[in-house]
Amino acid sequence: MLRKSLFALITVQFLTAFFHSMSFLGKPRATNETEEKLIDLFTNYKQDLGAGFSRSTFDLFNGLSTSFTLICLLGGWINLFFLRKRLDASLWRGLLFIEMVVFGALFLFMILFTFLPPIVLTGLIFISSTMAWHYSTKDTLS
C-alpha cells in the first residue's frame, strides 16, 4: 500500500506543477475600465525595493508563483528518485513527515490567500503525503 500511495503522491505533485505552470502562458485581460487600470499598474508600475531592485507587483507575483511550481516539482522528483532507489520504508517515514508538514503549511496558506484550483491541488498533495506517511509504518516497499 505504501508504493501505491507514493505513486499517488508523485502523480498529484507533478500534475499540480503542470497545471500551475499553465498559468504562465496567458496574460491578464481586463473586462472593464477599472480592471484595465489595475492591470496596467500591476504590470507596469515598478516599486523601488532598495539595493537596486525595482520590480512590479506582477514580477513579485510571478516569482512566488514560480516557487509554487518548483516546490511541487522538487517533491515529486525527490519522491520518484527515492522510490527508484528503493529507500527503506523507515526512511520514507521521515521524508514523508517533512513533506506532510511543508505541504500542510502550504495548503493552509493556499486556503487563506488563493482560490479554488490551487487550494484543491495542494490539499490533494497534503492528503496524499499524509496517507503515504501513515502507510510508511504499516508497510514495506515491495
mmCIF file of the C-alpha atoms, coordinates in Angstrom:
data_MODEL
# 
_entry.id   MODEL 
# 
loop_
_atom_site.group_PDB 
_atom_site.id 
_atom_site.type_symbol 
_atom_site.label_atom_id 
_atom_site.label_alt_id 
_atom_site.label_comp_id 
_atom_site.label_asym_id 
_atom_site.label_entity_id 
_atom_site.label_seq_id 
_atom_site.pdbx_PDB_ins_code 
_atom_site.Cartn_x 
_atom_site.Cartn_y 
_atom_site.Cartn_z 
_atom_site.occupancy 
_atom_site.B_iso_or_equiv 
_atom_site.pdbx_formal_charge 
_atom_site.auth_seq_id 
_atom_site.auth_comp_id 
_atom_site.auth_asym_id 
_atom_site.auth_atom_id 
_atom_site.pdbx_PDB_model_num 
ATOM 1   C CA . MET A 1 1   ? 0.000   0.000  0.000   1.00 0.00 ? 1   MET A CA 1 
ATOM 2   C CA . LEU A 1 2   ? 2.944   2.340  0.612   1.00 0.00 ? 2   LEU A CA 1 
ATOM 3   C CA . ARG A 1 3   ? 4.047   2.003  -3.004  1.00 0.00 ? 3   ARG A CA 1 
ATOM 4   C CA . LYS A 1 4   ? 0.560   2.848  -4.310  1.00 0.00 ? 4   LYS A CA 1 
ATOM 5   C CA . SER A 1 5   ? 0.249   5.858  -2.013  1.00 0.00 ? 5   SER A CA 1 
ATOM 6   C CA . LEU A 1 6   ? 3.700   7.077  -3.125  1.00 0.00 ? 6   LEU A CA 1 
ATOM 7   C CA . PHE A 1 7   ? 2.681   6.804  -6.776  1.00 0.00 ? 7   PHE A CA 1 
ATOM 8   C CA . ALA A 1 8   ? -0.471  8.785  -5.990  1.00 0.00 ? 8   ALA A CA 1 
ATOM 9   C CA . LEU A 1 9   ? 1.568   11.460 -4.202  1.00 0.00 ? 9   LEU A CA 1 
ATOM 10  C CA . ILE A 1 10  ? 4.103   11.730 -7.029  1.00 0.00 ? 10  ILE A CA 1 
ATOM 11  C CA . THR A 1 11  ? 1.344   11.929 -9.636  1.00 0.00 ? 11  THR A CA 1 
ATOM 12  C CA . VAL A 1 12  ? -0.502  14.689 -7.792  1.00 0.00 ? 12  VAL A CA 1 
ATOM 13  C CA . GLN A 1 13  ? 2.727   16.657 -7.279  1.00 0.00 ? 13  GLN A CA 1 
ATOM 14  C CA . PHE A 1 14  ? 3.629   16.509 -10.978 1.00 0.00 ? 14  PHE A CA 1 
ATOM 15  C CA . LEU A 1 15  ? 0.068   17.285 -12.110 1.00 0.00 ? 15  LEU A CA 1 
ATOM 16  C CA . THR A 1 16  ? -0.082  20.277 -9.778  1.00 0.00 ? 16  THR A CA 1 
ATOM 17  C CA . ALA A 1 17  ? 3.224   21.585 -11.141 1.00 0.00 ? 17  ALA A CA 1 
ATOM 18  C CA . PHE A 1 18  ? 1.988   21.082 -14.715 1.00 0.00 ? 18  PHE A CA 1 
ATOM 19  C CA . PHE A 1 19  ? -1.401  22.748 -14.201 1.00 0.00 ? 19  PHE A CA 1 
ATOM 20  C CA . HIS A 1 20  ? 0.132   25.622 -12.289 1.00 0.00 ? 20  HIS A CA 1 
ATOM 21  C CA . SER A 1 21  ? 2.776   26.209 -14.958 1.00 0.00 ? 21  SER A CA 1 
ATOM 22  C CA . MET A 1 22  ? -0.049  26.678 -17.478 1.00 0.00 ? 22  MET A CA 1 
ATOM 23  C CA . SER A 1 23  ? -0.851  29.973 -15.735 1.00 0.00 ? 23  SER A CA 1 
ATOM 24  C CA . PHE A 1 24  ? 2.360   31.433 -17.167 1.00 0.00 ? 24  PHE A CA 1 
ATOM 25  C CA . LEU A 1 25  ? 1.071   31.079 -20.737 1.00 0.00 ? 25  LEU A CA 1 
ATOM 26  C CA . GLY A 1 26  ? -1.711  33.661 -20.538 1.00 0.00 ? 26  GLY A CA 1 
ATOM 27  C CA . LYS A 1 27  ? -1.728  37.366 -19.812 1.00 0.00 ? 27  LYS A CA 1 
ATOM 28  C CA . PRO A 1 28  ? -4.256  39.103 -17.569 1.00 0.00 ? 28  PRO A CA 1 
ATOM 29  C CA . ARG A 1 29  ? -7.152  40.558 -19.554 1.00 0.00 ? 29  ARG A CA 1 
ATOM 30  C CA . ALA A 1 30  ? -9.331  43.418 -18.474 1.00 0.00 ? 30  ALA A CA 1 
ATOM 31  C CA . THR A 1 31  ? -13.107 43.280 -18.852 1.00 0.00 ? 31  THR A CA 1 
ATOM 32  C CA . ASN A 1 32  ? -13.756 46.871 -17.809 1.00 0.00 ? 32  ASN A CA 1 
ATOM 33  C CA . GLU A 1 33  ? -12.011 50.208 -17.338 1.00 0.00 ? 33  GLU A CA 1 
ATOM 34  C CA . THR A 1 34  ? -11.216 49.658 -13.656 1.00 0.00 ? 34  THR A CA 1 
ATOM 35  C CA . GLU A 1 35  ? -9.591  46.299 -14.335 1.00 0.00 ? 35  GLU A CA 1 
ATOM 36  C CA . GLU A 1 36  ? -7.617  47.851 -17.194 1.00 0.00 ? 36  GLU A CA 1 
ATOM 37  C CA . LYS A 1 37  ? -6.157  50.485 -14.855 1.00 0.00 ? 37  LYS A CA 1 
ATOM 38  C CA . LEU A 1 38  ? -5.442  47.876 -12.200 1.00 0.00 ? 38  LEU A CA 1 
ATOM 39  C CA . ILE A 1 39  ? -3.673  45.531 -14.639 1.00 0.00 ? 39  ILE A CA 1 
ATOM 40  C CA . ASP A 1 40  ? -1.650  48.434 -16.018 1.00 0.00 ? 40  ASP A CA 1 
ATOM 41  C CA . LEU A 1 41  ? -0.444  49.376 -12.522 1.00 0.00 ? 41  LEU A CA 1 
ATOM 42  C CA . PHE A 1 42  ? 0.058   45.746 -11.562 1.00 0.00 ? 42  PHE A CA 1 
ATOM 43  C CA . THR A 1 43  ? 2.291   45.041 -14.571 1.00 0.00 ? 43  THR A CA 1 
ATOM 44  C CA . ASN A 1 44  ? 3.985   48.370 -15.295 1.00 0.00 ? 44  ASN A CA 1 
ATOM 45  C CA . TYR A 1 45  ? 4.381   50.318 -12.061 1.00 0.00 ? 45  TYR A CA 1 
ATOM 46  C CA . LYS A 1 46  ? 7.742   49.361 -10.561 1.00 0.00 ? 46  LYS A CA 1 
ATOM 47  C CA . GLN A 1 47  ? 8.481   49.990 -6.907  1.00 0.00 ? 47  GLN A CA 1 
ATOM 48  C CA . ASP A 1 48  ? 11.961  50.790 -5.636  1.00 0.00 ? 48  ASP A CA 1 
ATOM 49  C CA . LEU A 1 49  ? 12.658  47.855 -3.317  1.00 0.00 ? 49  LEU A CA 1 
ATOM 50  C CA . GLY A 1 50  ? 16.130  49.019 -2.341  1.00 0.00 ? 50  GLY A CA 1 
ATOM 51  C CA . ALA A 1 51  ? 19.574  47.667 -3.187  1.00 0.00 ? 51  ALA A CA 1 
ATOM 52  C CA . GLY A 1 52  ? 18.971  48.445 -6.861  1.00 0.00 ? 52  GLY A CA 1 
ATOM 53  C CA . PHE A 1 53  ? 15.874  46.266 -7.200  1.00 0.00 ? 53  PHE A CA 1 
ATOM 54  C CA . SER A 1 54  ? 12.886  47.730 -8.986  1.00 0.00 ? 54  SER A CA 1 
ATOM 55  C CA . ARG A 1 55  ? 10.037  45.274 -9.515  1.00 0.00 ? 55  ARG A CA 1 
ATOM 56  C CA . SER A 1 56  ? 6.366   45.447 -10.401 1.00 0.00 ? 56  SER A CA 1 
ATOM 57  C CA . THR A 1 57  ? 3.768   43.628 -8.335  1.00 0.00 ? 57  THR A CA 1 
ATOM 58  C CA . PHE A 1 58  ? 3.347   41.310 -11.325 1.00 0.00 ? 58  PHE A CA 1 
ATOM 59  C CA . ASP A 1 59  ? 7.091   40.458 -11.151 1.00 0.00 ? 59  ASP A CA 1 
ATOM 60  C CA . LEU A 1 60  ? 6.775   39.596 -7.452  1.00 0.00 ? 60  LEU A CA 1 
ATOM 61  C CA . PHE A 1 61  ? 3.626   37.572 -8.112  1.00 0.00 ? 61  PHE A CA 1 
ATOM 62  C CA . ASN A 1 62  ? 5.399   35.589 -10.851 1.00 0.00 ? 62  ASN A CA 1 
ATOM 63  C CA . GLY A 1 63  ? 8.337   34.913 -8.534  1.00 0.00 ? 63  GLY A CA 1 
ATOM 64  C CA . LEU A 1 64  ? 6.048   33.450 -5.878  1.00 0.00 ? 64  LEU A CA 1 
ATOM 65  C CA . SER A 1 65  ? 4.029   31.581 -8.471  1.00 0.00 ? 65  SER A CA 1 
ATOM 66  C CA . THR A 1 66  ? 7.178   30.018 -9.925  1.00 0.00 ? 66  THR A CA 1 
ATOM 67  C CA . SER A 1 67  ? 8.214   28.940 -6.437  1.00 0.00 ? 67  SER A CA 1 
ATOM 68  C CA . PHE A 1 68  ? 4.950   27.025 -6.010  1.00 0.00 ? 68  PHE A CA 1 
ATOM 69  C CA . THR A 1 69  ? 5.502   25.147 -9.270  1.00 0.00 ? 69  THR A CA 1 
ATOM 70  C CA . LEU A 1 70  ? 9.106   24.376 -8.346  1.00 0.00 ? 70  LEU A CA 1 
ATOM 71  C CA . ILE A 1 71  ? 8.306   23.094 -4.845  1.00 0.00 ? 71  ILE A CA 1 
ATOM 72  C CA . CYS A 1 72  ? 5.797   20.661 -6.359  1.00 0.00 ? 72  CYS A CA 1 
ATOM 73  C CA . LEU A 1 73  ? 8.408   19.505 -8.885  1.00 0.00 ? 73  LEU A CA 1 
ATOM 74  C CA . LEU A 1 74  ? 11.025  19.164 -6.143  1.00 0.00 ? 74  LEU A CA 1 
ATOM 75  C CA . GLY A 1 75  ? 8.729   16.995 -4.032  1.00 0.00 ? 75  GLY A CA 1 
ATOM 76  C CA . GLY A 1 76  ? 7.768   14.828 -6.995  1.00 0.00 ? 76  GLY A CA 1 
ATOM 77  C CA . TRP A 1 77  ? 11.347  14.322 -8.216  1.00 0.00 ? 77  TRP A CA 1 
ATOM 78  C CA . ILE A 1 78  ? 12.678  13.552 -4.736  1.00 0.00 ? 78  ILE A CA 1 
ATOM 79  C CA . ASN A 1 79  ? 9.921   11.007 -4.157  1.00 0.00 ? 79  ASN A CA 1 
ATOM 80  C CA . LEU A 1 80  ? 10.424  9.423  -7.582  1.00 0.00 ? 80  LEU A CA 1 
ATOM 81  C CA . PHE A 1 81  ? 14.199  9.277  -7.130  1.00 0.00 ? 81  PHE A CA 1 
ATOM 82  C CA . PHE A 1 82  ? 13.994  7.608  -3.725  1.00 0.00 ? 82  PHE A CA 1 
ATOM 83  C CA . LEU A 1 83  ? 11.269  5.248  -4.900  1.00 0.00 ? 83  LEU A CA 1 
ATOM 84  C CA . ARG A 1 84  ? 13.524  4.068  -7.724  1.00 0.00 ? 84  ARG A CA 1 
ATOM 85  C CA . LYS A 1 85  ? 16.456  3.770  -5.305  1.00 0.00 ? 85  LYS A CA 1 
ATOM 86  C CA . ARG A 1 86  ? 14.254  1.598  -3.058  1.00 0.00 ? 86  ARG A CA 1 
ATOM 87  C CA . LEU A 1 87  ? 14.620  3.783  0.015   1.00 0.00 ? 87  LEU A CA 1 
ATOM 88  C CA . ASP A 1 88  ? 13.884  1.806  3.179   1.00 0.00 ? 88  ASP A CA 1 
ATOM 89  C CA . ALA A 1 89  ? 10.334  2.263  4.479   1.00 0.00 ? 89  ALA A CA 1 
ATOM 90  C CA . SER A 1 90  ? 11.632  3.601  7.792   1.00 0.00 ? 90  SER A CA 1 
ATOM 91  C CA . LEU A 1 91  ? 13.420  6.434  5.960   1.00 0.00 ? 91  LEU A CA 1 
ATOM 92  C CA . TRP A 1 92  ? 10.276  7.165  3.969   1.00 0.00 ? 92  TRP A CA 1 
ATOM 93  C CA . ARG A 1 93  ? 8.544   7.936  7.258   1.00 0.00 ? 93  ARG A CA 1 
ATOM 94  C CA . GLY A 1 94  ? 10.912  10.841 7.978   1.00 0.00 ? 94  GLY A CA 1 
ATOM 95  C CA . LEU A 1 95  ? 10.845  12.207 4.432   1.00 0.00 ? 95  LEU A CA 1 
ATOM 96  C CA . LEU A 1 96  ? 7.063   11.973 4.210   1.00 0.00 ? 96  LEU A CA 1 
ATOM 97  C CA . PHE A 1 97  ? 6.678   13.660 7.589   1.00 0.00 ? 97  PHE A CA 1 
ATOM 98  C CA . ILE A 1 98  ? 8.702   16.620 6.286   1.00 0.00 ? 98  ILE A CA 1 
ATOM 99  C CA . GLU A 1 99  ? 6.577   16.758 3.126   1.00 0.00 ? 99  GLU A CA 1 
ATOM 100 C CA . MET A 1 100 ? 3.406   16.472 5.190   1.00 0.00 ? 100 MET A CA 1 
ATOM 101 C CA . VAL A 1 101 ? 4.437   19.475 7.314   1.00 0.00 ? 101 VAL A CA 1 
ATOM 102 C CA . VAL A 1 102 ? 5.610   21.594 4.352   1.00 0.00 ? 102 VAL A CA 1 
ATOM 103 C CA . PHE A 1 103 ? 2.637   20.849 2.108   1.00 0.00 ? 103 PHE A CA 1 
ATOM 104 C CA . GLY A 1 104 ? 0.264   21.113 5.077   1.00 0.00 ? 104 GLY A CA 1 
ATOM 105 C CA . ALA A 1 105 ? 1.540   24.633 5.782   1.00 0.00 ? 105 ALA A CA 1 
ATOM 106 C CA . LEU A 1 106 ? 1.355   25.425 2.061   1.00 0.00 ? 106 LEU A CA 1 
ATOM 107 C CA . PHE A 1 107 ? -2.234  24.131 1.985   1.00 0.00 ? 107 PHE A CA 1 
ATOM 108 C CA . LEU A 1 108 ? -3.139  26.417 4.884   1.00 0.00 ? 108 LEU A CA 1 
ATOM 109 C CA . PHE A 1 109 ? -1.642  29.440 3.112   1.00 0.00 ? 109 PHE A CA 1 
ATOM 110 C CA . MET A 1 110 ? -3.446  28.493 -0.105  1.00 0.00 ? 110 MET A CA 1 
ATOM 111 C CA . ILE A 1 111 ? -6.734  28.410 1.802   1.00 0.00 ? 111 ILE A CA 1 
ATOM 112 C CA . LEU A 1 112 ? -6.038  31.845 3.274   1.00 0.00 ? 112 LEU A CA 1 
ATOM 113 C CA . PHE A 1 113 ? -4.655  33.633 0.201   1.00 0.00 ? 113 PHE A CA 1 
ATOM 114 C CA . THR A 1 114 ? -5.644  31.947 -3.063  1.00 0.00 ? 114 THR A CA 1 
ATOM 115 C CA . PHE A 1 115 ? -8.613  30.483 -4.926  1.00 0.00 ? 115 PHE A CA 1 
ATOM 116 C CA . LEU A 1 116 ? -10.145 27.060 -5.582  1.00 0.00 ? 116 LEU A CA 1 
ATOM 117 C CA . PRO A 1 117 ? -7.779  25.263 -8.049  1.00 0.00 ? 117 PRO A CA 1 
ATOM 118 C CA . PRO A 1 118 ? -4.532  25.699 -6.041  1.00 0.00 ? 118 PRO A CA 1 
ATOM 119 C CA . ILE A 1 119 ? -6.423  25.005 -2.813  1.00 0.00 ? 119 ILE A CA 1 
ATOM 120 C CA . VAL A 1 120 ? -7.774  21.705 -4.162  1.00 0.00 ? 120 VAL A CA 1 
ATOM 121 C CA . LEU A 1 121 ? -4.469  20.607 -5.722  1.00 0.00 ? 121 LEU A CA 1 
ATOM 122 C CA . THR A 1 122 ? -2.398  21.483 -2.654  1.00 0.00 ? 122 THR A CA 1 
ATOM 123 C CA . GLY A 1 123 ? -4.986  19.756 -0.476  1.00 0.00 ? 123 GLY A CA 1 
ATOM 124 C CA . LEU A 1 124 ? -4.621  16.613 -2.590  1.00 0.00 ? 124 LEU A CA 1 
ATOM 125 C CA . ILE A 1 125 ? -0.844  16.714 -2.134  1.00 0.00 ? 125 ILE A CA 1 
ATOM 126 C CA . PHE A 1 126 ? -1.256  17.131 1.621   1.00 0.00 ? 126 PHE A CA 1 
ATOM 127 C CA . ILE A 1 127 ? -3.763  14.262 1.840   1.00 0.00 ? 127 ILE A CA 1 
ATOM 128 C CA . SER A 1 128 ? -1.571  12.030 -0.355  1.00 0.00 ? 128 SER A CA 1 
ATOM 129 C CA . SER A 1 129 ? 1.534   12.731 1.718   1.00 0.00 ? 129 SER A CA 1 
ATOM 130 C CA . THR A 1 130 ? -0.426  12.050 4.913   1.00 0.00 ? 130 THR A CA 1 
ATOM 131 C CA . MET A 1 131 ? -1.680  8.721  3.541   1.00 0.00 ? 131 MET A CA 1 
ATOM 132 C CA . ALA A 1 132 ? 1.808   7.711  2.397   1.00 0.00 ? 132 ALA A CA 1 
ATOM 133 C CA . TRP A 1 133 ? 3.220   8.699  5.806   1.00 0.00 ? 133 TRP A CA 1 
ATOM 134 C CA . HIS A 1 134 ? 0.522   6.601  7.500   1.00 0.00 ? 134 HIS A CA 1 
ATOM 135 C CA . TYR A 1 135 ? 1.375   3.548  5.374   1.00 0.00 ? 135 TYR A CA 1 
ATOM 136 C CA . SER A 1 136 ? 5.128   4.007  5.875   1.00 0.00 ? 136 SER A CA 1 
ATOM 137 C CA . THR A 1 137 ? 4.909   2.340  9.319   1.00 0.00 ? 137 THR A CA 1 
ATOM 138 C CA . LYS A 1 138 ? 2.484   -0.376 8.298   1.00 0.00 ? 138 LYS A CA 1 
ATOM 139 C CA . ASP A 1 139 ? 4.065   -1.485 5.063   1.00 0.00 ? 139 ASP A CA 1 
ATOM 140 C CA . THR A 1 140 ? 7.308   -2.103 3.281   1.00 0.00 ? 140 THR A CA 1 
ATOM 141 C CA . LEU A 1 141 ? 8.058   -1.330 -0.343  1.00 0.00 ? 141 LEU A CA 1 
ATOM 142 C CA . SER A 1 142 ? 7.642   -4.379 -2.485  1.00 0.00 ? 142 SER A CA 1 
# 
